Amino acid sequence: MRDLDLKHGAGARRGGIYGHNVRNVTVAGNDVSATNTSCTTGFVVQPFVLPLFAPGAGVPFSSGLSNGWAAIMIDESHTIARISVRGNRVHDARCADGIDIRASGTARVTAAVRHNTLTHLTQDPSKQSELAIGMQTLGHARLAAHIDGNSESYIGTATVGDSGDSDSEGVFGNSAGHSHLIENIDRNTFAHGLGHPF
């Protein structure tokens, strides 16, 4: 499925580019903006306990953290896939992650995310986190990702100064169940993250 709204930023209701159980895919050289105008939930950070400063103490997030559907999203549930996302510009969205790759079930995925620029991505108050680049594995899936030469700036939502309600992440990895996630991150640039409630 492709729901393209490139170059002019007229606003896609969900993602700009979406792939589901694709085997070999290259997403290169696109300009994607103003996506997910419907504020559909996409990436959900799995339940976790946020550690506090006191030993053994933490705050449980039993339902996880929801994010807006990414401008560029690839979902794999059972395929053996090679994914390349390179040289894209993702910007100016009000309820959207940037680039998310999710592997679940029995998927085996190799991903290269290189030389992308992500800027001015914010979240709606109904979402708790903002991922410029997100990787996730669930079930028994395996994902090996090489993330190289990307730039993320002005990621997150500020309400007072630079503070706000959504957690801001340049590159984020989330693994749950019996899955395996390997990320190699090189030459990454992150500037001016906004929000950071945690």
N, C-alpha and C positions, 0 to 999 in steps of 0.2 A: 504494500500500500504506500502510495506517495501522495502527500497533500502539500504541494509546493506553493510557497509564497515568497519567492526569492527576489532579490535585487530591490524591489520597491517597498517591501515591508507593509503590505496591505493588511496582514494579520490572518494567520491560519487559526482555525478554531482549536486545533490540537497541535501536533508537531509539524515542523516544516518538512522533514524527511524521516520516514519510518520504515524499518525493515523487520520482518518477523520470520524466523527460521530460514534466513537466506544463507547460502553456503559460501559463496565468495562474493564479497561486495566491496566496492570502492566508492567513497563519498568524498569528492575532491573539488575544491575551487568554488564552493557556493557561498553566497551572501544571504544569510537567513536572519530575519528580524521580525519582531512583533508577533511571536507565535503564542499558541495556547490562550487565545482570547476567552475560551470557555473555562479556563482555570481547572482543567481536568487533572486529577492526581496521576502521577507517573511513578517515579522512583519512590519507594518507601524504605527508609532506613529501618532495618529489623530491630525488634525490641532489645533494649540494652539497659544497663545500670550505669549512670554517670557517677564516677568516683568523686568523693568530696575530699577535703584536706584531712579529715579525721580518719585514722586507720579503720578499715572495714565498713565505713559509712558510704552510702551512695543514694542517688535519687533514681528510682526505676522509671523507665519510659516503656511501659508494658505494651503500648500500641505502636511503638516506633515513631518515626518522624516522617511526615509526608512532604513531598516536593511536587512542584508543578511539572507537567509532561515536558520532556526535553525538546529543544528545537531539532536536534538530531538524535534519534533513538534507535538502537538495534536490540531486539529481543531474540534470544535463542533458548529453546526448551529441550531439543533433542538432536540437533544437528551437529556435525563437525564443520566448523566455519572458520574462514579466514577473513578478517575485517580490516580495512584500511580507511581511516578518516583523516584526511590531510588537507591543509591549506584552506580551510573554511573560515569565514568570519561570521560569528554568531553574536548578536547584539540587540539591545533595546527591547527587552521583553519584560512584562510586568507580573507574570506568573509562570515562569518556565526555567528549568535547568538549561544548561548549554548542550553538552554531549553526554549521553548516558548509554552504557552498554551493559546489558543484563543477561546472565547465563543462569538457567534453572534446569531442574529435572536432570537429564543425563547429557546435556550439551557439552561439547568440547570446543573451546573457542580460543583462537589466537588473534589478538588485536594490536594494531599499530595506530596510535593517535599522535599525529605529528604536525607541527607548525600551524596550529589553529590559533586564532585570536578570538577571545571571548570577553565582552565588555558590556557594562550597564545592564546586568541581569538582576531583576528583583523578584520578590515573592509576594503574593497576596497574603493578607493577615491570616487566612485559613490554613496556610502552610507553615511548617516550622523550620525548614532548612532550604538552603540554596546551594546547588552544586554546579560549578562551572563544568567540571569533568567528573563524572561518576562511574564507578565500576562496581558491579554486584554479582555475587554468586550465591545460589540457593540449591537446596536438595543435594544431589550428588554431582553437580556441574563442576567443570574446571575452566578457568579463564586465565590465560597468560597475556598480560598487556605490557607493551612498551610505549611509554608516554614521553615524547621527546620534543623539545623546542616550542612548547605552547606558552601562550601568554593570557593571563586572566587579570582583569582590573575592574574595579567598581562592581563587585559581586556582593549581593545581599541587599537588605532593606534597612534603611536608617529612618528613625522617627524623631530622635533628638540628637543633634550632632551626628556622630558616626554610629550611635547605638540604636538598636531596634529589636525586633522580635524574632527574626530568622537567623539561624546559624549560617555563617558564610564559609564556604569551602572552595578553594581553587581546584585541588585534585582530591578525590575522596574514594576510599575503598571500603566495601561492606561485604563480609562473608558470613554465611549462616548455614546451619545444618551440617551435613557431612561434605560440603563443597570445599574447593580449593581455589584461592585467588592469589596470583603472583603479579605484582606490579613493579616494573622498573621505570623510574622517573628520572629524566635527565634534562638539564638546561631549561627548567621551568621558571617562569616569571609570574609572581603574584603581587598585585599592588592594590591598595585601598579597599580592603574588605570591609563590609558594612554589616551592622547587626550585632552578632556575637552575644546572644543572651546567656550562653553557658560558660 
